[in-house]
């Protein structure tokens, strides 16, 4: 069982679209346990003495800062108070025990063992349940980068019966230093300790407050808007001033279900039922169900996700007030991560009423509610809701991040597959077969192309919860999906456009009033067929109807700067998108291999592994070259095999050379091998576990293969790494004679010893080993590009090709060549790094001669000659050559 945990992010009420959450369960357990009678994971013995260990005491003592502005003593006291907020719930039995501090202060250098179980699911017990205080946010930066994550927590170690015995929580003090209010951060702790106790996320009032969702079934805002203070503690996002430091009715109800006092069920009410699809026969799992007390709809509101414990669309809501009357309604979850995955509602949100139907066989007004009177100790069962079938012209409750599935009056053939339904998504797209993944509001062409098959009228961060309508109209031959006046999140501008699907497979997109900037238009056959390497088109310049033949995607990415949107008042007409086929077939035997010239990649040809398929490619290569063959994109778990073609007495013999399936790590394969003979070689592509290349793989789909043969040796350098190589001759340098050289990943060569230092400085240059700094900077060849070493009888070269700096997208290319004469030449291609050191030195504590303008020429390879590039004095050596003469 995979452990689930929360990543709680900071968010202001007006900027929720920038936030996200990891996968956790709403209104239910964080994790499940098949050995538990209710199927939930909870601490044993009614939660008595749940252990926690505060972080170790800082070096400065208990009065030193430990959690942002809080001293260690204050942080521990606040932690105890946050746990006490749960312990004080009178209808629950759980208690918490401070079992003493960790043996040392946990920081960014030593936190690894404390997240090992959580991230790697190892279940190794160390007797500790750490509450880690990341004083300045350095741990969170190392884990997540610049993310806005405030904290995370979970149970993380279990006994043989699946019961928790240890937990873990990390708290980001850097977020407080960055401006997140300390009073609200206490609510973050209470939230995280809810997860620590086994609680999942809740969506009741928070979505109404932060996203403008209605308090009844959309568009009916039946009860108005909840006060900010009534944001439930377990809402997936931290709302400043939201009152999340105090458990609310929804939090209390499920917490008490997990750790009930003896009289909890006898003294409270329960409502249960099933959410059914419009046929009334299929249970729908993943629908949020909210119960609101008619007399106190925001304070006394409790929820559950259908299927979270009982499966098949069943829900149970506990902890209700005896004597109170509650309305029950379905609600589309708009944002947040959940282990019971929220689904796209197949119809509009609606209240439960005694006339439940699909609104076709008999009327079932979505805003008509039958209140349910609750009695202590007497569960109300059978409160089933049959989802209504949305009709043409009805406003669809897509909200901010939701979607609605509709039936089509004809089979729409898209990318070679016939679909009888379409999913209308809030962010301006229509998908087929599946809804987009979470975080769909992070607009970009890669997310669009790699998602499900879909058509983008205008893929943008739209928010129909804040205005406008989304609807559809249809006849026997067409369906028109209309976005009318829908703003960008949170409520900016207005966008009106439509997507029309035709029975013949063609489709059109029409644009009226558009205010969106960052957006994508076009279509994709999805990540199983498209590669993610395709480039943007200029759609408005293409011939109508737009050619889709053998094209898995055609799209245009629009941005405020560089490519502003130019579709207002236009109509784009697309041909029907056929199934994508492999033009190389048949190339499924060694003898029928497709001949290609190197370097080669298949991004513009549709290389696909089908059922029982193997693809073969043949090419010429020479002895002494390093062959690099890799699957650079794809949805398959690939296996590569390399064979050499030999002819013996007229017979063709294929000799196996190498095989790779990533050794079980990842799904995409790579072969790197130094070739020993001039020959024709054949590369086989299949999928795991087809190591015999007979078509017995277990995955199918699109892939992109890249094949190249380079003169030299490819060095697999990691970040801050070093590799020693033989020169093949004796190189005179700085008064020494060297037969080997150390190639260091940070753009320099040293003699006598390697160097992995990434923090270049003049002092380190002069104090270290004899060095040639071609571009000494914090480079990361492990993150991109490649480093190649090659040699001749009297020269040796190392090329850094398209190597980025650490955590950078831009790259750097340069070659340093050592001659047997002692000369050194550095040839630069494109250089993106603005800082760094370039030069030569004898090292060993050499005196500083001061900087030299290397571009002036006339440089000696003896002594220390260098130039330091930094802010205000950027590297100016790109596309030039610097020679140092012995």
C-alpha positions in Angstrom: 0.0 0.0 0.0 1.4 3.4 -0.9 1.5 6.0 1.9 -0.4 9.2 1.1 0.5 12.5 2.6 -0.5 16.2 2.3 1.5 19.0 0.8 -0.4 22.0 2.3 0.4 25.2 0.3 -0.1 28.8 1.2 -2.8 30.7 -0.7 -4.6 33.9 -0.4 -8.4 33.8 -0.9 -8.0 35.6 -4.2 -5.2 33.5 -5.7 -6.0 29.9 -5.3 -5.1 29.0 -8.8 -1.4 29.1 -7.9 -1.8 26.4 -5.3 -1.9 22.6 -5.5 -2.0 19.6 -3.2 -0.5 16.1 -3.2 -2.8 13.1 -3.4 -4.9 12.7 -0.2 -8.4 11.6 0.6 -11.2 14.1 1.3 -13.7 13.7 4.2 -12.3 10.3 5.0 -9.1 8.5 5.9 -5.7 9.6 4.6 -4.9 5.9 4.0 -6.9 2.7 4.0 -6.3 -0.5 5.9 -7.9 -3.8 4.8 -7.4 -5.3 8.3 -9.4 -2.5 9.9 -13.1 -3.3 10.4 -14.1 -0.1 8.7 -11.3 -0.2 6.1 -9.5 2.9 7.4 -6.0 3.4 8.7 -6.0 4.7 12.3 -3.7 4.5 15.3 -4.6 1.5 17.5 -6.1 1.4 20.9 -8.5 4.3 20.2 -5.6 6.5 19.4 -4.4 6.5 23.0 -0.9 8.2 23.4 -0.2 8.8 19.7 3.6 9.4 19.8 5.5 12.5 18.6 9.1 13.6 18.9 9.9 17.3 18.5 13.0 18.2 16.4 16.3 18.1 18.1 17.5 21.1 20.1 19.4 23.6 17.9 23.1 24.2 18.6 22.2 27.5 20.1 20.0 25.9 22.8 16.3 26.0 23.5 16.2 29.8 23.1 17.6 29.7 19.5 15.3 30.2 16.6 13.9 26.9 15.3 10.8 27.5 13.2 10.9 30.9 11.5 10.6 33.5 14.2 9.8 30.9 16.9 12.4 29.7 19.3 12.8 26.0 19.9 10.8 26.3 23.2 8.0 28.2 21.5 7.9 25.8 18.6 7.6 22.8 20.8 4.9 24.5 22.9 2.9 25.4 19.7 3.2 21.8 18.5 1.8 20.5 21.7 -1.1 23.1 21.5 -1.9 22.1 18.0 -2.1 18.4 18.9 -4.3 19.4 21.9 -6.8 21.0 19.4 -7.6 17.4 18.3 -7.3 15.9 21.7 -9.9 18.3 23.1 -12.6 17.0 20.8 -15.1 15.6 23.4 -16.5 12.8 21.2 -13.1 11.3 20.4 -10.7 9.2 22.5 -7.3 10.0 20.8 -4.5 11.5 22.9 -0.9 12.5 22.1 2.4 11.9 23.8 5.5 14.0 23.5 8.2 11.2 23.7 11.2 13.5 23.8 13.2 15.4 21.2 15.1 13.8 18.2 18.7 13.1 18.9 19.9 16.0 16.8 18.6 19.1 15.0 17.3 18.1 11.6 18.3 20.4 8.7 18.8 20.3 4.9 22.0 18.2 5.3 20.6 15.3 7.3 16.8 15.1 6.8 16.9 12.1 4.4 16.3 9.3 6.9 13.2 11.0 8.3 11.4 11.0 4.9 12.6 7.6 3.8 9.5 5.7 4.8 7.2 8.4 3.5 8.7 8.9 0.1 10.1 5.3 -0.5 7.5 3.3 1.4 10.2 1.3 3.2 8.3 0.8 6.5 11.5 0.7 8.6 10.9 1.4 12.3 13.4 3.6 14.2 11.2 4.2 17.2 10.8 7.9 16.3 7.9 10.0 15.1 9.6 13.3 14.1 8.0 16.7 14.0 10.7 18.5 12.0 11.1 22.3 12.3 12.6 23.6 9.1 13.8 26.9 10.6 14.4 28.8 7.3 12.7 26.6 4.6 16.0 25.0 3.3 14.6 21.5 3.6 11.4 22.4 1.7 13.5 24.1 -1.0 15.6 21.0 -1.4 12.6 18.8 -1.6 10.2 20.8 -3.7 12.0 23.9 -5.0 10.2 27.2 -4.9 6.8 25.7 -4.2 4.9 27.5 -1.5 4.5 24.2 0.4 3.8 25.0 4.1 4.0 21.5 5.6 3.3 17.8 5.2 2.4 15.0 7.5 1.4 11.3 7.6 1.6 8.1 9.4 4.6 6.4 7.9 5.4 3.1 9.7 3.0 0.3 10.4 2.8 -3.0 12.2 2.0 -6.4 10.6 -1.8 -5.6 10.7 -1.4 -2.2 9.0 -1.8 -0.1 12.1 0.4 3.0 12.4 3.1 2.9 15.0 5.1 6.0 13.8 4.3 9.2 12.0 6.2 12.2 10.5 5.6 15.8 9.9 7.8 18.6 8.4 6.9 22.3 9.0 8.2 25.1 6.9 9.4 28.0 9.0 10.7 29.7 5.9 7.1 30.4 4.9 6.6 32.4 8.0 9.8 34.4 7.3 8.5 34.9 3.8 5.4 36.6 5.1 2.8 33.9 5.9 1.1 35.0 9.1 2.3 33.2 12.2 -1.3 32.9 13.6 -2.4 31.2 10.4 0.6 28.9 10.5 -0.7 27.5 13.8 -3.7 26.4 11.7 -1.2 24.7 9.3 0.1 22.7 12.2 -3.4 21.7 13.3 -4.2 20.7 9.7 -1.0 18.6 9.4 -1.6 16.9 12.7 -5.0 15.9 11.4 -3.2 14.1 8.6 -0.8 12.7 11.2 -3.8 11.3 13.0 -5.1 9.6 9.8 -7.4 12.3 8.5 -7.8 13.2 4.8 -8.8 16.5 3.2 -12.2 18.0 3.4 -14.2 20.1 0.9 -17.2 21.8 2.5 -17.0 25.6 3.0 -13.5 26.2 1.7 -14.4 25.8 -1.9 -17.3 28.2 -1.4 -15.0 30.8 0.2 -11.9 30.5 -2.0 -13.3 29.6 -5.4 -16.7 31.2 -5.4 -18.4 27.8 -5.6 -22.0 27.9 -4.6 -23.2 26.7 -1.2 -25.9 24.6 -2.9 -25.9 22.7 -6.2 -24.3 25.0 -8.9 -25.6 27.5 -10.0 -27.9 27.7 -6.9 -26.1 29.6 -4.1 -28.8 28.3 -1.7 -27.2 29.4 1.5 -25.1 32.4 0.3 -21.4 32.6 1.1 -19.8 31.1 4.1 -17.9 33.3 6.6 -14.2 33.0 6.1 -13.7 31.8 9.7 -15.8 28.7 8.8 -13.1 27.2 6.5 -12.7 23.6 7.7 -9.4 22.6 9.2 -8.8 19.8 6.6 -9.5 22.0 3.5 -6.6 21.3 1.1 -5.4 24.9 1.1 -4.4 27.4 3.8 -6.6 30.4 3.7 -5.3 33.4 5.7 -7.8 34.2 8.4 -9.8 31.1 7.6 -10.2 29.7 11.1 -8.4 26.4 10.2 -6.7 26.3 13.7 -10.0 25.1 15.2 -11.6 21.8 14.0 -15.0 22.3 12.5 -18.1 20.0 12.3 -16.8 18.1 9.2 -13.4 17.6 10.8 -14.9 16.5 14.1 -17.4 14.1 12.5 -14.8 12.0 10.8 -12.2 12.3 13.6 -14.8 11.0 16.0 -15.7 8.2 13.6 -12.1 7.1 13.7 -11.6 7.4 17.5 -15.2 7.3 18.8 -16.1 7.6 22.5 -18.4 4.9 23.8 -21.5 7.1 23.2 -20.5 8.9 20.0 -22.8 6.9 17.7 -25.6 6.7 20.2 -25.6 10.5 20.7 -25.2 11.7 17.1 -26.9 11.2 13.7 -25.8 9.4 10.5 -27.0 9.7 6.9 -25.9 7.2 4.3 -26.8 6.4 0.7 -25.4 5.9 -2.8 -24.6 8.2 -5.7 -25.9 6.6 -9.0 -25.3 7.4 -12.6 -28.3 8.6 -14.8 -29.3 5.0 -15.4 -29.9 4.5 -11.7 -27.9 1.3 -11.7 -24.2 2.2 -11.5 -22.6 3.6 -8.4 -20.4 6.6 -8.9 -17.2 6.8 -6.8 -15.6 10.2 -6.5 -18.5 12.5 -5.9 -18.4 15.0 -3.1 -21.6 14.8 -0.9 -22.4 17.7 1.5 -24.9 17.7 4.3 -25.9 21.2 5.6 -28.0 21.9 8.6 -30.9 24.0 7.2 -30.8 26.2 10.4 -27.0 26.5 10.6 -25.6 25.7 7.1 -22.0 26.7 7.5 -21.2 25.9 11.1 -23.0 22.5 10.9 -21.9 21.1 7.5 -20.3 17.7 7.0 -19.2 15.9 3.8 -18.0 12.6 2.4 -16.7 11.4 -1.0 -18.8 8.6 -2.4 -16.9 5.3 -2.4 -14.2 6.5 0.0 -14.7 3.5 2.3 -17.6 1.4 1.1 -16.9 1.5 -2.7 -19.5 1.4 -5.5 -20.6 5.0 -4.9 -21.8 4.5 -1.3 -21.3 7.4 1.2 -21.7 7.8 5.0 -21.8 11.1 6.9 -21.4 10.8 10.7 -21.5 13.3 13.6 -24.7 15.0 12.7 -26.8 17.0 15.2 -29.8 15.1 16.6 -33.1 16.9 15.9 -31.6 19.0 13.0 -32.8 18.9 9.4 -30.2 18.5 6.7 -30.1 19.0 2.9 -27.9 16.7 0.9 -26.4 17.7 -2.4 -23.7 16.6 -4.8 -20.8 18.9 -5.3 -18.0 18.9 -7.9 -14.6 19.1 -6.3 -12.7 21.9 -8.1 -9.2 21.7 -6.7 -7.0 19.7 -4.4 -5.6 16.1 -4.5 -7.5 13.1 -3.2 -6.8 9.4 -3.0 -10.5 8.7 -3.9 -10.2 10.5 -7.2 -12.9 13.1 -7.8 -14.8 12.4 -11.0 -16.4 14.6 -13.6 -20.0 14.7 -12.6 -22.1 13.1 -15.4 -24.8 15.7 -14.9 -25.4 18.9 -12.9 -25.0 19.1 -9.2 -28.2 18.5 -7.4 -30.1 18.2 -4.1 -31.5 14.9 -2.9 -35.3 14.9 -3.0 -37.9 12.2 -2.7 -38.6 12.4 -6.5 -35.0 11.3 -7.4 -34.7 10.4 -11.1 -32.5 11.2 -14.1 -34.8 14.1 -15.0 -35.8 12.2 -18.2 -38.2 9.6 -17.0 -39.7 12.1 -14.5 -38.9 15.6 -13.4 -36.2 16.1 -10.9 -35.4 19.8 -10.3 -31.8 20.1 -9.2 -32.6 22.9 -6.7 -35.5 21.1 -5.0 -34.4 19.6 -1.7 -36.1 17.2 0.7 -34.6 18.0 4.2 -33.7 14.9 6.3 -34.5 14.9 10.0 -31.7 13.3 12.0 -32.3 11.3 15.2 -29.6 10.3 17.7 -28.5 6.7 17.3 -30.8 6.0 14.4 -29.0 6.0 11.1 -30.9 7.4 8.1 -30.1 5.1 5.1 -31.1 4.9 1.5 -30.6 8.6 0.7 -29.6 7.8 -2.9 -29.1 10.5 -5.5 -29.6 9.6 -9.2 -27.5 12.0 -11.3 -29.6 14.0 -13.8 -28.8 13.8 -17.5 -27.7 17.3 -18.6 -29.8 18.6 -21.4 -28.9 20.9 -24.4 -28.8 24.5 -23.2 -28.5 23.6 -19.5 -25.6 25.5 -17.7 -23.0 22.8 -17.0 -21.4 22.9 -13.5 -17.8 22.8 -14.6 -16.9 25.5 -12.1 -13.2 26.5 -11.9 -11.5 23.1 -12.4 -14.4 20.7 -12.9 -15.8 18.9 -16.0 -19.0 17.3 -17.2 -19.4 14.3 -19.4 -22.2 14.3 -22.0 -23.5 11.7 -24.4 -23.1 12.3 -28.1 -25.9 11.7 -30.6 -23.4 10.0 -32.9 -20.1 8.1 -32.7 -17.4 10.7 -33.0 -14.2 9.3 -34.5 -11.1 11.0 -33.2 -7.6 9.8 -33.6 -8.9 6.5 -35.0 -11.1 5.8 -32.0 -14.9 6.1 -31.9 -16.4 7.9 -28.8 -20.0 8.0 -27.8 -19.4 10.7 -25.1 -17.3 13.8 -24.6 -15.9 15.4 -21.4 -16.4 19.2 -21.3 -13.6 20.6 -19.2 -13.6 23.9 -17.3 -10.4 25.2 -18.9 -11.8 25.4 -22.4 -11.2 21.9 -23.8 -13.2 18.8 -24.8 -11.5 15.5 -24.0 -12.3 11.9 -24.9 -12.0 8.8 -22.8 -10.6 10.6 -19.8 -10.6 14.0 -18.0 -7.4 16.0 -17.7 -5.2 15.2 -14.7 -5.0 17.4 -11.6 -3.3 20.8 -11.9 -4.8 21.4 -15.4 -4.8 25.1 -14.6 -1.0 25.2 -15.1 -1.5 26.0 -18.8 1.2 24.9 -21.2 1.6 23.0 -24.5 3.4 20.1 -22.8 0.5 19.5 -20.4 -2.0 19.8 -23.3 -0.1 17.5 -25.7 0.7 14.9 -23.1 -2.8 14.7 -21.5 -5.8 12.8 -22.8 -7.0 13.0 -26.4 -8.7 16.4 -26.6 -9.6 19.5 -28.6 -8.7 22.9 -27.2 -11.0 25.7 -28.2 -9.0 27.9 -25.8 -7.0 26.0 -23.2 -6.7 28.6 -20.5 -7.2 29.0 -16.7 -10.9 29.7 -17.1 -13.2 30.0 -14.1 -16.9 29.5 -14.9 -17.6 29.6 -11.1 -16.9 33.4 -11.3 -19.1 34.2 -14.3 -20.3 33.2 -17.7 -21.8 29.9 -18.7 -20.8 26.6 -20.3 -23.4 24.7 -22.2 -24.0 22.5 -25.3 -26.4 22.3 -28.2 -26.9 19.4 -30.5 -28.7 17.9 -33.5 -28.3 14.6 -35.3 -25.2 15.7 -37.1 -23.3 18.1 -34.8 -22.7 19.0 -31.2 -21.6 22.6 -30.3 -19.9 23.2 -26.9 -20.2 26.9 -26.0 -18.1 28.9 -23.5 -20.0 32.2 -23.2 -18.4 35.1 -21.2 -16.2 32.9 -19.0 -13.5 34.9 -17.2 -9.9 33.9 -16.5 -9.2 32.9 -12.8 -10.0 34.5 -10.5 -12.5 36.7 -12.4 -10.6 38.6 -15.1 -12.0 39.5 -18.5 -14.4 37.5 -20.7 -13.9 34.7 -23.2 -16.5 33.5 -25.7 -15.8 30.7 -28.1 -17.2 27.4 -29.3 -16.1 23.9 -30.3 -18.2 22.1 -32.8 -18.0 18.3 -33.3 -19.4 16.9 -36.5 -20.7 13.4 -37.2 -18.1 13.0 -40.0 -15.2 13.4 -37.6 -14.4 17.0 -38.6 -14.5 19.8 -36.0 -14.4 23.6 -35.9 -13.4 26.2 -33.3 -14.9 29.7 -33.4 -13.7 32.7 -31.5 -15.6 35.8 -30.5 -14.6 37.8 -27.5 -11.3 36.6 -26.0 -9.3 38.2 -23.2 -7.0 35.3 -22.3 -3.3 35.6 -22.9 -1.5 32.5 -21.8 -3.4 29.8 -23.7 -3.3 26.9 -26.2 -5.5 26.2 -29.2 -5.6 23.0 -31.3 -5.9 19.3 -30.8 -3.9 16.3 -29.5 -4.3 12.6 -29.7 -2.8 12.5 -26.2 0.3 11.4 -24.5 0.0 7.8 -25.7 0.5 8.9 -29.3 2.0 12.4 -29.3 5.7 12.7 -28.3 5.7 16.0 -26.4 8.5 17.1 -28.7 6.2 18.7 -31.3 6.5 22.4 -31.9 3.8 25.1 -32.0 2.1 26.0 -35.3 0.7 29.3 -36.5 -2.9 28.0 -36.7 -4.4 31.2 -38.2 -2.0 30.9 -41.2 -2.8 27.3 -42.1 -4.9 26.3 -45.0 -8.5 25.5 -44.1 -9.4 22.8 -43.4 -6.3 22.3 -41.3 -4.4 19.2 -42.4 -4.4 16.5 -39.7 -3.0 13.6 -41.8 -0.6 11.5 -39.7 -0.3 14.4 -37.2 -0.8 13.4 -33.6 -1.2 17.0 -32.5 -1.5 20.5 -34.0 -1.5 23.4 -31.6 -0.4 26.9 -31.0 0.9 28.2 -27.7 0.0 31.9 -27.0 1.7 34.1 -24.5 1.6 37.8 -23.6 5.0 38.3 -24.9 6.4 36.7 -28.0 3.2 35.2 -29.5 0.0 37.1 -28.5 -3.3 35.5 -29.3 -4.6 36.4 -32.8 -7.8 34.3 -33.1 -10.5 36.8 -32.2 -13.1 36.8 -34.8 -11.7 33.8 -36.6 -12.9 30.2 -37.2 -10.5 27.3 -37.4 -11.7 24.2 -39.4 -10.0 20.9 -38.9 -10.1 17.7 -41.0 -11.0 14.6 -39.1 -8.1 13.1 -37.3 -7.4 9.6 -38.4 -5.6 6.9 -36.5 -1.8 7.3 -36.4 0.1 4.5 -38.1 3.8 3.6 -38.4 5.1 4.4 -41.9 8.1 2.1 -41.4 6.0 -1.1 -41.1 6.8 -3.8 -41.9 10.1 -3.4 -40.1 9.5 -6.1 -37.5 12.3 -8.5 -38.3 16.1 -8.1 -38.4 16.0 -8.7 -42.1 13.4 -6.0 -42.7 15.0 -3.3 -40.6 14.4 0.3 -41.8 17.7 1.8 -43.1 18.5 5.2 -41.6 21.4 7.6 -41.8 23.0 8.8 -38.6 22.3 11.0 -36.7 18.7 10.0 -36.7 15.6 10.6 -34.6 12.0 9.7 -35.3 10.2 12.6 -33.8 8.7 13.5 -37.2 7.8 9.9 -38.1 5.2 7.9 -36.2 7.2 5.1 -34.7 4.7 3.0 -32.7 5.0 -0.4 -31.0 1.8 -2.3 -31.5 0.6 -5.6 -30.0 3.2 -8.3 -30.7 5.4 -5.7 -32.5 9.1 -5.1 -32.6 10.8 -2.3 -34.7 14.2 -2.6 -36.3 16.5 0.2 -37.7 19.8 -0.4 -39.5 22.7 1.9 -40.1 26.4 2.1 -40.8 29.0 2.9 -38.0 32.7 2.8 -37.6 35.2 1.2 -35.1 36.2 3.6 -32.3 32.9 5.4 -32.4 30.5 5.5 -29.4 27.0 4.5 -30.4 24.3 6.3 -28.4 20.8 4.9 -29.0 18.0 6.0 -26.7 14.2 6.3 -26.5 13.9 10.0 -25.8 10.1 10.1 -25.5 7.2 7.7 -25.3 4.6 5.9 -23.2 6.1 2.5 -23.5 8.4 0.6 -21.1 11.1 0.2 -23.7 13.7 -2.5 -24.3 16.6 -1.8 -26.8 18.9 -4.4 -28.4 21.9 -3.8 -30.6 23.1 -6.3 -33.2 26.0 -6.3 -35.7 25.4 -7.7 -39.2 28.1 -10.0 -40.3 28.3 -11.9 -43.6 29.8 -15.4 -43.4 30.0 -17.3 -46.7 27.1 -15.3 -48.1 24.9 -15.8 -45.0 23.8 -12.9 -42.9 24.6 -13.4 -39.2 23.3 -10.9 -36.6 25.6 -10.8 -33.5 24.1 -9.4 -30.3 26.2 -6.5 -28.9 24.2 -4.9 -26.1 20.7 -4.8 -24.5 19.1 -2.3 -22.2 15.8 -1.8 -20.3 17.0 0.8 -17.8 17.8 -2.0 -15.4 14.2 -1.7 -14.1 14.6 2.0 -13.3 12.2 4.2 -15.3 10.7 3.2 -18.6 12.9 4.6 -21.3 16.0 2.8 -22.5 19.5 3.9 -23.6 22.4 2.0 -25.1 25.9 3.4 -25.1 28.6 1.2 -26.5 32.1 1.7 -28.0 32.1 0.0 -31.3 34.9 -2.4 -32.2 34.3 -2.9 -36.0 33.3 -1.0 -39.1 30.0 -2.6 -39.8 26.2 -2.3 -40.4 24.4 -2.4 -37.1 20.7 -3.1 -36.3 18.9 -1.6 -33.4 15.8 -3.4 -32.1 13.0 -1.6 -30.2 10.5 -3.6 -28.1 8.9 -3.4 -24.7 9.6 -5.0 -21.3 10.0 -8.0 -20.8 10.7 -8.9 -24.4 14.4 -9.5 -24.1 14.3 -12.0 -27.0 12.7 -9.4 -29.3 9.8 -11.7 -30.4 7.0 -9.2 -29.7 6.2 -10.4 -26.2 6.2 -7.0 -24.6 3.5 -5.8 -22.2 3.0 -2.2 -23.4 2.2 -0.5 -26.6 2.3 3.1 -27.9 4.2 5.9 -29.5 7.9 6.4 -28.9 10.8 8.5 -30.3 14.1 6.8 -31.0 17.3 8.8 -31.4 20.5 7.1 -32.8 23.9 8.7 -33.1 27.5 7.5 -33.5 30.1 10.0 -32.1 33.8 10.1 -32.5 35.1 9.5 -29.0 33.9 8.4 -25.6 30.7 9.6 -23.9 31.4 10.4 -20.2 28.5 9.8 -17.9 29.3 12.5 -15.5 26.9 13.3 -12.7 26.4 16.6 -10.9 29.7 17.6 -9.2 31.5 14.6 -10.6 35.0 13.8 -11.9 36.4 11.1 -14.3 40.1 10.2 -15.0 41.1 9.4 -18.6 44.3 8.3 -20.3 45.6 11.0 -22.7 47.4 8.6 -25.0 50.6 10.8 -24.9 52.6 12.8 -22.3 51.2 16.3 -21.8 53.7 18.9 -20.5 51.8 21.4 -18.3 52.9 23.9 -15.7 56.3 22.2 -15.2 54.9 18.7 -14.9 54.3 15.8 -17.4 51.0 14.0 -17.3 49.7 10.8 -18.9 46.1 11.2 -17.5 43.7 14.0 -17.0 40.6 14.5 -14.7 37.5 15.7 -16.5 35.4 17.5 -13.9 31.7 18.0 -14.5 31.9 21.7 -13.6 33.6 22.6 -16.8 37.3 22.2 -16.0 40.2 19.7 -16.3 42.7 19.0 -13.5 46.0 17.1 -13.3 47.0 14.8 -10.4 43.6 14.9 -8.7 40.0 15.4 -9.6 37.9 18.3 -8.3 34.1 18.3 -7.8 33.9 21.8 -6.4 31.0 23.8 -8.0 31.7 27.1 -6.2 34.4 28.6 -8.4 36.6 31.4 -7.0 40.0 32.8 -7.7 41.3 31.6 -4.3 40.2 28.0 -5.1 41.7 28.3 -8.6 45.1 29.3 -7.3 45.1 26.9 -4.3 43.9 23.7 -6.1 45.4 21.2 -8.5 47.0 22.3 -11.8 43.9 23.2 -13.8 42.5 24.2 -17.2 39.2 26.0 -16.6 37.4 26.0 -19.9 34.2 27.2 -18.1 34.5 26.5 -14.4 30.9 27.0 -13.2 28.2 25.0 -11.5 27.4 22.9 -14.6 25.1 19.8 -14.6 25.8 17.4 -17.4 23.6 14.9 -15.6 20.6 17.2 -16.3 21.2 17.6 -20.0 23.6 17.7 -22.9 26.7 15.4 -23.0 30.4 15.4 -22.4 32.6 13.7 -25.0 36.3 12.8 -24.9 38.2 12.0 -28.1 41.9 11.6 -28.8 44.4 11.5 -31.7 48.0 10.5 -31.7 49.1 13.9 -30.4 46.0 15.6 -29.2 43.1 15.1 -26.7 39.8 16.9 -26.7 36.8 17.2 -24.3 33.6 18.7 -25.6 30.8 19.9 -23.3 27.8 19.9 -25.6 24.6 21.7 -24.6 25.3 21.3 -20.9 23.1 23.4 -18.6 24.0 25.1 -15.4 22.6 23.6 -12.2 18.8 24.2 -12.2 18.9 26.1 -15.5 17.2 25.5 -18.8 19.8 27.3 -21.0 22.9 25.4 -22.2 26.6 25.8 -22.9 28.9 24.3 -25.5 32.7 24.4 -25.7 35.6 22.1 -26.5 39.0 22.1 -24.8 41.9 20.5 -26.8 45.3 19.5 -25.3 48.2 19.1 -27.7 51.3 17.0 -27.1 53.3 20.3 -27.5 51.7 21.6 -24.3 49.4 24.1 -26.1 45.8 24.4 -24.9 42.9 25.6 -27.1 39.3 26.3 -26.0 36.7 26.7 -28.7 33.4 28.1 -27.5 30.0 27.7 -29.1 26.9 29.2 -27.6 27.5 30.1 -23.9 24.5 30.9 -21.7 26.4 31.1 -18.4 27.2 34.7 -17.5 29.5 33.9 -14.6 32.4 31.5 -14.1 36.2 31.3 -14.4 38.2 30.7 -17.6 42.0 30.2 -17.6 45.0 28.0 -16.7 47.0 27.7 -13.4 49.8 25.8 -11.8 47.7 25.8 -8.6 49.3 24.7 -5.3 49.0 28.1 -3.8 50.2 30.2 -6.7 50.3 34.0 -6.4 47.5 35.9 -7.8 48.7 37.8 -11.0 45.3 39.5 -11.4 42.8 39.1 -14.2 43.6 39.0 -17.9 41.2 40.0 -20.7 41.3 36.6 -22.4 39.7 37.9 -25.6 42.8 40.0 -26.2 44.9 36.9 -27.2 48.6 36.3 -26.7 48.1 34.0 -23.8 50.6 31.7 -22.1 49.9 28.1 -20.9 52.5 28.6 -18.2 51.7 30.2 -14.9 48.3 31.5 -13.8 46.3 33.3 -16.5 42.6 33.7 -15.9 39.5 35.9 -16.2 36.7 35.9 -13.6 33.2 36.5 -15.0 30.5 37.7 -12.6 27.5 40.0 -12.3 28.4 43.2 -14.1 31.2 41.5 -16.0 29.4 38.8 -18.0 31.1 36.0 -20.0 31.9 37.4 -23.5 33.7 34.4 -25.0 30.8 32.7 -26.8 31.5 31.8 -30.4 35.2 32.5 -30.0 38.5 30.6 -29.5 41.0 31.1 -26.7 44.5 29.7 -27.2 47.1 29.2 -24.5 50.6 28.6 -25.9 53.3 26.6 -24.2 
